[in-house]
Each structure stands twice: as structure tokens, then as C-alpha cells.
Amino acid sequence: MQNHLGFLPIAYIQSHDGSSYSIQKGWSYVVADALVEHSSQQQDEQSYPEGVVTFSDTPSAMRWFQGITQPYVYTLFNDQSRLVGVVCYERLSHPDHIRSQFRVSARMYPPAQGRGLAHDFVSRTLDDHGMSHPDCQIWTEFGWDNDAAHALVRKLGFKRSSHSTQQVVFTRTSQAHHFIA
């Protein structure tokens, strides 16, 4: 059944406290507006992964989406229909990793941060993305100081493949992911 956004939820997950969240696939003005709202509230940009950017207004968010090559956007909404997370896959090879095919970027927003949702959210998007892109190489990049991202990607089967003084790159193949209950 479609929700008020016009999307079919692909999965539902629960936080440690039992709150329910829906994972949806797709892009709309509602998602763009929510990302603009969250962008205005961001304070620490350096700890976020590459690929998930901030927006000053809805047209800039729409231009960003239109500029992505083969985008796959997944959103996480709480039971009050508030956007609390986003995962974006973009067909983009990493310059140092020729085999890489998609960059994945994820961001969680309050009140979902620290509630045990990121693992299940990203895991479900990896499963869904992997169904249409089996055996593809996925990469992500973020700062050395992002301890939560380091822990998350390792749990999801990513392996560190390179690093610079400020960024670290992790890669994995779609088939490396196993369903985790």
C-alpha cells in the first residue's frame, strides 16, 4: 500500500525502544524539502560521508538529484512521517578503484541517531540495491574521525581499501552482504 508520499515502503524496521520506521525507495519534492530542512539544522559537516550534501533550498536539492548518474535514493521515515535517514547510491567509480561501480552515502538525522537504526536501514538498502545490481562493487568514503561510520561499514562487510590524510575508502561487493536478522 502506498503512503502519503506515493512510495511503496520496501521494509519496516524497529529501533531499540520499539519505535517503527519505514524504508522507502524514491525521490520527490517531499524528500527534497525534508533534506533542505535538515541541512539548515546541520552543525558538523566534516564528519559526514561524501555524496550526501546539504541544500539551501528545494530547487538546489532537485538539481542535485537530477545531476546524479543512475541514482537510487532510500529514505527512512518515522511513524510521524518525518524523514530521519537517507541512503543514496550513485553510479560513480572511485578514481583509485577502477572496479568500483556505485558510491553509497548515508546520513541519519535526529531523532534517529544513536537508536540502532543505521545498520538495519543500510543493510536493507544494500539488499534491495543488490537485487538489481548483483556482484557490483560498492564504495564509500568518509573522514577518519567518523567512528560510527567505521563501525557500521565493517559490520556490513566493507573492507578498507585506501586512505588519505583526511579520508578513508571502504569497498565491498553486493554478494558480500548477508541477510542479518
N, C-alpha and C positions, 0 to 999 in steps of 0.2 A: 504494500500500500504506500502510495506517495505521501510525503509530508507537505507542509505548507511551502517548502522551498521548491517543490516539484521533483525532488530526487527520491529515488528508492534507497532506503538505507541498505548497506551491504552487510552490516553486522551491528550487534549491540554488545557493549562491554560494561563492566561494573568497576567502580573504584573500591578501595579497601573498606570504605564505610557503607557500601551497598548502593550508592547512587548510580543511576543508569545513564548511559551515554550512547548516542547513535553515531555510527560512522557512515558518511555519505560520500559518494563519488560525483564530482561535477563542479561546475563553476557557474556563478550567477552574480547579479548585482547585489544580492543579499550577502553573499560571501565577500565580495569586494568592499561593501560598506562596513562589514564587521572587521575586515583587516585594516581598513583606514582607522576605525575606532581604536583598535588595539595598538596601531602604530603611534597614535597620539599619546598613548599611555606608557610606551616603552622607555626604559631608562638606561639599560646596559646593552648597547648594541654589539659590543665586541665579543660577547660570549655566544652569540647566535650563529648558526651554521650559514654558510654561503648558500645562496639560492632562495632563501625566504627573506624578502626585503620589506622595507617599511614604505608606506604610501602617505602622501599628504592629502590626497583626495580620491574619490571614486574613479574619475577618468584616468588617473595615473595607474591605479590598480588594474583597470581594464586594459590599458596599453601594455602593462607588464605581461598580463596573461596572453594577449594576442601576440606578443613577441617571443613566447616560449615555443620551442620546437617540440611537437608531439607531447603536449602537457597532459599529465594525469594528476588531478588535484583531488585529495581526500580531505574531508573536514570532519571534525568531532564536535558534536553539539550536546549540551547537557539537556536535562528534561525541561528547562525553561526556554529552549530553542536559542540558547546563546552559544556562539562559536567559542570553543575553548582549545582547539588544536587544529593544525593544518599540516599536511604532508604533501609535498609536490615532487613528482617525478618529471624530469625533463630529459629529452634525448639530447645528450651532450657528452662527448668524450672528454676525458681529462687529458690535458696536454702531455702528462708524463706516463699515462697508462692507456696505450693505444687500444687495448681490448675493451676498455670501459665504454658502455653504451648509454647508460642513464645516470644522471645525478639525482640523488634523493636528498631532500631537505625537509626538516621537521621543526615545528615550533609548538610549544604548549603555552597556553595563557592562563593567568589566574581566572578562576579558582581551581583549575585542573592541575596545576603544577604541584608536584610532590604528593600526588594521590595514587600513585601506582598505575597510571593510565597510559603513559607513553609507550611502554613495552607492548601492551596488548594492541594499542592503536597502530603503531608502526608495523608490528607483526602481521596484523590483518591486512594492511595495505600491501605489504610485501607478498602475501599470499595472493591477493587479488591481482596485483600487477604481474606477478609471476605466471598466472594462468594465461595471460595473453602474450607474455614475453618469456617463455621458458629458456633457461640456460643463458640469460643475458647477464652481462657484467654490470653491476651497480656500484656507484661510488658516492662517498660523501666526504665533506671537508669541513673542519671547524677548528677553532683555536685550541691551543694546548691547555688553556685554563678552564675549559668546559668539561669538568669531571663527570657530570651527569651524562653528557653525550658519549664520552669514552666508555662508561659502564654500559650504557644502552646498546651501542653498536656491537660491543663484544658479546653481549647476551644474545644478540640477533644474528651472530655468525659472521660479522665483518672482521676482516684482518687488516691490521695496519700495513700499508704498502709504501708510504713515503711520508716525509715531513720536511718542513722548513723551520725557520726560526719562530714563526708565528702560527703556522697551520699544520694540521696533520690530516692525512688522507687515509680512509679506510675503504676497502673494496670487498665484494662478495658476489657470488653468482646466485641467480634466482633459485636454482636447485639446492643450494646450501641451506635454505631455510626449511625448518621442520615445524609442523603444527605443534604449538605449545598450548596445552590446556590451562 
